[in-house]
Amino acid sequence: MESKESNRRSFIRKIVGVTALGGLGALLLGRQSDSASAAGPNQIAFYDASSSLTSSNNLRWYDEDGNLVAGYNGNTVTLGAIGATISGGGASGAENKVTDDYGTVGGGLSNRAGNNDETVTNARYATVGGGYVNTASTQYATVGGGDHNGASGSYATVPGGRSNAAAGDYCFAAGRRAKIDATHGGSFLFADMSNYDFNSTAANEFAVRATGGARFVTAIDGATGNPTQTTVITPSGNLGVGITAPARSIHLQGGNACFRMDRNTNSSAFILVRTAPGDFNTVWKTFYVGVDANGVNDGSLFIGDVGTQVAGPSTKRLVIDNSGNIGVGTETPTALLDVNSDVFRVRSSKTPATAGAAGSPGDICWDSNYVYVCVASNTWKRAALSSW
């Protein structure tokens, strides 16, 4: 208790002493007074170990402009800038700098808030949190940390990482070597640790480089927290819904696994394109699969041929109408199987062993001597063939 009381009295004496030297507030703001000659211009005064008033080049307050500079004594705020803050960091040859109004550098080395031109008002409110050789060089731009990152678009953000560039307005670049072009405002880019540039390709895009794949968990077990519904993209590019190891380009798994497409016009839903080997720009053949409809429960499924095109109307080669009739070469079948041709071909021959051989009514087959028709269950009749 005696020691605490002694410390308290010592602290009070210091406060009183400083007040007598021209005002505590004035000294803490580094304002000079005749009684505080130990505090240099633009420096914050404090007590050293011997209770004498001193000051430091490493902590400076510029009262007229409202700027605070801490850390290495070579850290600077451009003359004429106001409301700037450098909280620390810096070293010889690696000074931190604020060049525009209301800019902030939290610490680190060789960081800059502002565009370092001759005007202190055209890159206001830029912020660099820390790290090494980071630059926020336009208004409202932010770099959180990391090294060699730059945010040169207005309202652009680089949270950290390495060698990222957010040059477009309102954009976000993170990871390693994510590069957003100045014309690609509004874009979001995340690059994994691969040591290659990952460039934006358009304004307002969302792009991720994830060479280890991507995983999205949309449901969990309420008791264990384990994933119960997962969508993944593997490093090979396979998409799995409800399965973590998809075996094909698109692989759905689950009791409700379903692939559905809704369209409000008569058109194709699937386009199947065969290209030249190793040349996806040269189309050899294209088929459409689609649905036409005239109203509620009134429609047909078709397979159409568009030749070497990948757009435009098709020639419908096969149609299944609303009654289940199948048309081959016709879009309006009038029988369960309607073939618009003068030849109907059954390629393989078959000879029933006996008139009572296994068969179903309507089965038809042939050999070199007869045509056989199954007229009832396991009951065959035949007609002889002759030359002419």
C-alpha positions as CSV (number, residue, x, y, z in Angstrom):
1,M,0.0,0.0,0.0
2,E,2.8,2.4,0.9
3,S,4.5,1.8,-2.5
4,K,1.2,2.4,-4.4
5,E,0.5,5.6,-2.4
6,S,4.0,6.8,-3.2
7,N,3.6,6.1,-6.9
8,R,0.3,7.9,-6.9
9,R,1.8,11.0,-5.3
10,S,4.7,10.9,-7.7
11,F,2.3,10.8,-10.7
12,I,0.3,13.8,-9.3
13,R,3.5,15.8,-8.8
14,K,4.3,15.2,-12.5
15,I,0.9,16.3,-13.7
16,V,1.1,19.4,-11.5
17,G,4.7,20.1,-12.8
18,V,3.7,19.8,-16.4
19,T,0.7,22.0,-15.9
20,A,3.0,24.6,-14.3
21,L,5.2,24.5,-17.4
22,G,2.5,25.8,-19.7
23,G,-0.3,23.3,-19.7
24,L,-0.5,19.5,-20.0
25,G,-2.6,19.6,-23.2
26,A,-0.1,22.0,-24.9
27,L,2.9,19.7,-24.1
28,L,1.1,16.6,-25.2
29,L,0.4,18.3,-28.5
30,G,4.0,19.4,-28.8
31,R,3.2,23.1,-28.7
32,Q,6.2,25.0,-27.6
33,S,6.3,27.2,-24.5
34,D,9.0,29.0,-22.7
35,S,8.7,26.6,-19.7
36,A,8.9,23.5,-21.9
37,S,12.0,24.1,-23.9
38,A,12.9,20.4,-23.9
39,A,10.0,19.6,-26.2
40,G,11.1,20.3,-29.8
41,P,8.8,21.6,-32.6
42,N,6.1,19.2,-33.7
43,Q,7.1,16.6,-31.1
44,I,5.1,15.0,-28.3
45,A,6.5,15.6,-24.8
46,F,6.9,12.8,-22.3
47,Y,8.8,11.9,-19.1
48,D,11.9,9.8,-19.3
49,A,13.2,7.5,-16.5
50,S,14.6,10.4,-14.5
51,S,11.3,12.3,-14.6
52,S,12.7,15.0,-16.8
53,L,10.8,16.4,-19.7
54,T,12.0,15.1,-23.1
55,S,10.8,14.5,-26.6
56,S,11.4,12.1,-29.6
57,N,11.7,12.4,-33.3
58,N,9.9,9.0,-33.5
59,L,6.6,10.5,-32.3
60,R,5.4,13.8,-33.8
61,W,2.2,15.8,-33.9
62,Y,1.6,18.5,-36.5
63,D,-1.0,20.6,-34.8
64,E,-1.8,22.9,-37.7
65,D,-2.5,20.1,-40.1
66,G,-3.7,17.5,-37.6
67,N,-1.2,14.9,-38.7
68,L,0.3,12.3,-36.4
69,V,3.6,10.5,-37.3
70,A,5.1,7.7,-35.3
71,G,7.7,5.0,-35.8
72,Y,10.9,5.7,-37.7
73,N,11.9,9.4,-37.7
74,G,12.1,9.4,-41.5
75,N,8.4,8.6,-41.9
76,T,6.8,11.5,-43.6
77,V,3.5,13.2,-44.5
78,T,3.6,15.3,-47.6
79,L,3.6,19.1,-46.9
80,G,0.1,20.4,-47.1
81,A,-1.7,17.1,-46.5
82,I,-4.1,17.2,-43.5
83,G,-5.6,14.6,-41.2
84,A,-2.9,12.0,-41.9
85,T,-1.6,9.3,-39.6
86,I,1.4,7.1,-39.6
87,S,1.1,4.8,-36.6
88,G,4.6,3.2,-36.7
89,G,7.0,1.1,-38.6
90,G,9.5,2.4,-41.2
91,A,13.3,2.2,-41.3
92,S,16.2,3.8,-43.1
93,G,15.5,3.3,-46.8
94,A,12.1,1.8,-46.1
95,E,10.2,4.8,-44.8
96,N,6.4,4.9,-44.6
97,K,4.7,7.8,-46.3
98,V,1.3,9.5,-46.5
99,T,1.0,11.9,-49.5
100,D,-2.7,12.9,-49.5
101,D,-5.3,14.2,-47.1
102,Y,-6.6,11.8,-44.4
103,G,-4.4,9.0,-45.4
104,T,-3.3,6.3,-43.0
105,V,-0.4,3.9,-42.7
106,G,-0.6,1.6,-39.8
107,G,3.0,0.3,-39.8
108,G,5.3,-2.0,-41.6
109,L,8.0,-0.9,-44.1
110,S,8.0,1.1,-47.3
111,N,4.2,1.6,-47.4
112,R,2.4,4.5,-48.9
113,A,-1.1,5.9,-48.7
114,G,-1.7,8.4,-51.5
115,N,-0.6,8.8,-55.1
116,N,2.6,10.8,-54.4
117,D,1.9,13.4,-57.0
118,E,2.0,17.2,-56.5
119,T,-1.6,17.3,-55.3
120,V,-2.6,16.2,-51.8
121,T,-6.4,16.2,-52.4
122,N,-6.9,13.7,-55.3
123,A,-6.2,10.5,-53.4
124,R,-7.8,11.2,-50.1
125,Y,-8.7,8.6,-47.4
126,A,-6.3,5.9,-48.7
127,T,-5.3,3.3,-46.1
128,V,-2.4,0.8,-45.8
129,G,-2.6,-1.3,-42.6
130,G,0.9,-2.6,-42.7
131,G,3.2,-5.1,-44.4
132,Y,5.9,-4.4,-46.8
133,V,6.0,-2.2,-50.0
134,N,2.2,-1.8,-50.2
135,T,0.5,1.1,-51.8
136,A,-3.0,2.5,-51.7
137,S,-2.8,5.2,-54.3
138,T,-6.2,6.5,-54.9
139,Q,-9.2,7.7,-53.0
140,Y,-10.8,5.3,-50.5
141,A,-8.4,2.5,-51.6
142,T,-7.3,0.0,-48.9
143,V,-4.4,-2.5,-48.6
144,G,-4.6,-4.5,-45.4
145,G,-1.1,-5.9,-45.4
146,G,1.1,-8.5,-47.1
147,D,3.8,-7.4,-49.4
148,H,4.1,-5.7,-52.9
149,N,0.3,-5.2,-53.1
150,G,-1.3,-2.2,-54.7
151,A,-4.9,-0.8,-54.7
152,S,-5.0,1.9,-57.4
153,G,-8.7,1.9,-58.1
154,S,-11.1,4.1,-56.2
155,Y,-12.7,2.1,-53.3
156,A,-10.6,-0.9,-54.3
157,T,-9.4,-3.4,-51.7
158,V,-6.5,-5.8,-51.3
159,P,-6.8,-7.5,-47.9
160,G,-3.3,-8.9,-47.9
161,G,-1.3,-11.6,-49.7
162,R,1.4,-11.0,-52.1
163,S,1.8,-9.1,-55.4
164,N,-1.9,-8.4,-55.9
165,A,-3.2,-5.4,-57.8
166,A,-6.6,-4.0,-57.6
167,A,-6.6,-1.3,-60.3
168,G,-10.3,-1.2,-61.1
169,D,-12.8,0.8,-59.1
170,Y,-14.8,-1.0,-56.4
171,C,-12.8,-4.2,-56.9
172,F,-11.2,-6.8,-54.6
173,A,-8.0,-8.8,-55.2
174,A,-6.6,-11.3,-52.8
175,G,-4.2,-14.2,-52.6
176,R,-1.1,-14.3,-54.7
177,R,-0.6,-12.4,-58.0
178,A,-4.3,-11.6,-58.5
179,K,-4.4,-8.8,-61.1
180,I,-7.5,-6.7,-61.8
181,D,-7.2,-4.4,-64.8
182,A,-8.2,-0.7,-64.5
183,T,-11.1,-1.2,-66.9
184,H,-12.5,-4.1,-64.9
185,G,-14.2,-2.3,-62.1
186,G,-16.4,-4.2,-59.7
187,S,-14.5,-7.5,-60.1
188,F,-13.6,-10.0,-57.4
189,L,-10.4,-12.0,-57.9
190,F,-8.9,-14.6,-55.6
191,A,-5.7,-16.4,-56.6
192,D,-4.3,-19.4,-54.8
193,M,-0.6,-19.7,-54.0
194,S,0.5,-20.6,-57.6
195,N,3.3,-18.3,-58.6
196,Y,1.7,-17.0,-61.8
197,D,-0.4,-13.9,-62.6
198,F,-4.2,-14.5,-62.4
199,N,-5.7,-11.8,-64.5
200,S,-9.2,-10.3,-64.6
201,T,-11.1,-10.7,-67.9
202,A,-14.1,-8.4,-67.6
203,A,-15.8,-5.8,-65.4
204,N,-18.0,-7.0,-62.5
205,E,-16.7,-10.6,-62.7
206,F,-16.2,-13.1,-59.9
207,A,-13.1,-15.2,-60.6
208,V,-11.2,-17.7,-58.4
209,R,-8.1,-19.6,-59.1
210,A,-8.2,-22.7,-56.9
211,T,-6.0,-25.4,-58.4
212,G,-6.8,-27.7,-55.5
213,G,-10.5,-27.6,-56.3
214,A,-13.5,-25.9,-54.7
215,R,-15.9,-27.1,-52.1
216,F,-19.2,-25.6,-50.9
217,V,-21.0,-27.1,-47.9
218,T,-24.7,-26.2,-48.0
219,A,-26.0,-28.4,-45.2
220,I,-24.6,-30.1,-42.0
221,D,-25.6,-32.7,-39.5
222,G,-27.2,-30.9,-36.6
223,A,-25.6,-33.2,-34.0
224,T,-22.0,-33.5,-35.4
225,G,-21.6,-30.5,-37.7
226,N,-20.4,-32.9,-40.5
227,P,-21.3,-31.9,-44.0
228,T,-24.5,-33.6,-45.4
229,Q,-24.8,-31.7,-48.7
230,T,-21.6,-30.7,-50.6
231,T,-21.0,-29.4,-54.0
232,V,-17.4,-29.7,-55.3
233,I,-15.3,-28.9,-58.3
234,T,-12.3,-31.2,-58.5
235,P,-8.8,-30.1,-59.8
236,S,-9.7,-32.0,-63.0
237,G,-12.8,-29.8,-63.5
238,N,-15.4,-32.4,-62.6
239,L,-18.5,-31.0,-60.9
240,G,-20.1,-33.1,-58.1
241,V,-23.4,-32.3,-56.5
242,G,-24.1,-34.4,-53.4
243,I,-20.8,-36.3,-54.0
244,T,-17.2,-35.3,-53.1
245,A,-15.5,-37.4,-55.8
246,P,-17.4,-36.9,-59.0
247,A,-16.5,-39.5,-61.7
248,R,-17.7,-37.4,-64.7
249,S,-17.7,-33.8,-65.8
250,I,-21.1,-33.5,-64.1
251,H,-22.0,-36.1,-61.4
252,L,-25.2,-35.9,-59.3
253,Q,-25.8,-38.2,-56.4
254,G,-28.6,-38.5,-53.8
255,G,-32.1,-39.7,-53.4
256,N,-33.4,-36.6,-55.1
257,A,-30.6,-36.3,-57.7
258,C,-32.1,-34.7,-60.8
259,F,-31.1,-32.5,-63.7
260,R,-33.8,-30.1,-64.7
261,M,-34.1,-27.2,-67.1
262,D,-37.1,-24.9,-67.4
263,R,-37.6,-22.9,-70.6
264,N,-40.5,-20.7,-71.6
265,T,-40.1,-21.0,-75.4
266,N,-40.0,-23.8,-77.9
267,S,-36.3,-24.5,-78.2
268,S,-33.5,-27.0,-77.6
269,A,-32.2,-27.7,-74.1
270,F,-29.3,-29.9,-74.9
271,I,-26.8,-29.2,-77.7
272,L,-24.5,-32.1,-78.5
273,V,-21.5,-31.0,-80.6
274,R,-18.8,-33.2,-82.1
275,T,-15.7,-31.3,-83.1
276,A,-12.5,-32.3,-84.9
277,P,-10.0,-34.2,-82.7
278,G,-8.0,-31.7,-80.6
279,D,-9.8,-28.8,-82.3
280,F,-12.9,-27.5,-80.5
281,N,-13.3,-24.6,-83.0
282,T,-14.0,-27.0,-85.9
283,V,-17.5,-28.4,-85.7
284,W,-18.2,-31.7,-87.5
285,K,-21.8,-32.4,-86.4
286,T,-24.4,-30.9,-84.0
287,F,-27.6,-32.4,-82.7
288,Y,-30.3,-30.6,-80.6
289,V,-32.5,-32.2,-78.0
290,G,-35.5,-30.1,-77.0
291,V,-39.2,-29.7,-76.2
292,D,-41.9,-28.0,-78.1
293,A,-45.3,-27.3,-76.5
294,N,-48.6,-25.7,-77.4
295,G,-50.2,-25.5,-74.0
296,V,-50.7,-27.3,-70.7
297,N,-49.8,-31.0,-71.2
298,D,-49.6,-30.6,-74.9
299,G,-46.0,-31.0,-76.2
300,S,-43.4,-33.1,-77.9
301,L,-39.8,-34.2,-77.5
302,F,-37.5,-33.9,-80.5
303,I,-34.0,-34.7,-81.7
304,G,-32.9,-32.2,-84.4
305,D,-30.0,-32.0,-86.8
306,V,-28.3,-28.7,-87.5
307,G,-25.3,-30.0,-89.4
308,T,-22.1,-28.1,-88.7
309,Q,-23.9,-25.2,-87.1
310,V,-24.3,-24.6,-83.3
311,A,-27.3,-22.2,-83.6
312,G,-30.4,-21.8,-85.7
313,P,-33.4,-24.0,-86.6
314,S,-32.9,-27.8,-86.8
315,T,-34.3,-30.6,-89.0
316,K,-36.3,-32.8,-86.6
317,R,-35.1,-36.3,-87.1
318,L,-37.1,-38.0,-84.3
319,V,-40.2,-36.8,-82.5
320,I,-42.2,-38.2,-79.6
321,D,-45.6,-36.5,-79.5
322,N,-47.9,-35.9,-76.6
323,S,-49.7,-39.3,-77.2
324,G,-46.4,-41.2,-77.1
325,N,-46.3,-41.7,-80.9
326,I,-42.8,-41.9,-82.3
327,G,-42.1,-40.2,-85.6
328,V,-39.0,-41.0,-87.6
329,G,-38.6,-38.4,-90.4
330,T,-41.9,-36.8,-89.5
331,E,-42.9,-34.2,-87.0
332,T,-46.6,-35.4,-86.9
333,P,-46.6,-39.2,-86.3
334,T,-50.1,-40.8,-86.5
335,A,-49.2,-44.2,-85.2
336,L,-47.2,-45.5,-82.2
337,L,-44.3,-45.9,-84.7
338,D,-44.6,-43.7,-87.8
339,V,-41.6,-44.0,-90.2
340,N,-41.6,-41.6,-93.1
341,S,-39.7,-43.8,-95.5
342,D,-40.4,-46.4,-98.2
343,V,-38.2,-49.0,-96.4
344,F,-38.4,-50.4,-92.9
345,R,-35.5,-52.6,-92.0
346,V,-34.8,-55.3,-89.5
347,R,-31.2,-56.1,-89.9
348,S,-30.8,-59.5,-88.2
349,S,-32.5,-62.7,-89.2
350,K,-34.2,-65.1,-86.8
351,T,-35.8,-68.4,-87.2
352,P,-38.3,-69.6,-84.4
353,A,-37.5,-73.2,-83.6
354,T,-41.1,-74.3,-83.8
355,A,-44.6,-72.8,-84.2
356,G,-44.8,-72.9,-80.4
357,A,-41.5,-71.2,-79.7
358,A,-41.4,-68.4,-77.1
359,G,-42.7,-65.1,-78.4
360,S,-45.1,-62.2,-77.8
361,P,-48.0,-61.1,-80.0
362,G,-46.7,-58.8,-82.7
363,D,-43.1,-60.1,-82.8
364,I,-41.9,-60.2,-86.4
365,C,-38.7,-61.8,-87.7
366,W,-37.4,-63.3,-90.9
367,D,-34.9,-65.7,-92.5
368,S,-34.0,-66.5,-96.1
369,N,-37.2,-68.6,-96.6
370,Y,-40.0,-67.2,-94.4
371,V,-41.4,-64.2,-92.7
372,Y,-42.6,-65.1,-89.2
373,V,-45.3,-63.4,-87.1
374,C,-46.2,-64.2,-83.5
375,V,-50.0,-64.0,-83.5
376,A,-50.5,-65.0,-79.8
377,S,-48.3,-65.8,-76.9
378,N,-45.8,-68.5,-78.0
379,T,-47.8,-69.0,-81.3
380,W,-46.1,-68.3,-84.6
381,K,-47.2,-68.3,-88.2
382,R,-45.1,-68.0,-91.3
383,A,-45.3,-67.0,-94.9
384,A,-43.0,-68.4,-97.6
385,L,-40.8,-66.1,-99.6
386,S,-40.3,-66.5,-103.3
387,S,-38.3,-64.8,-106.1
388,W,-39.6,-62.9,-109.0
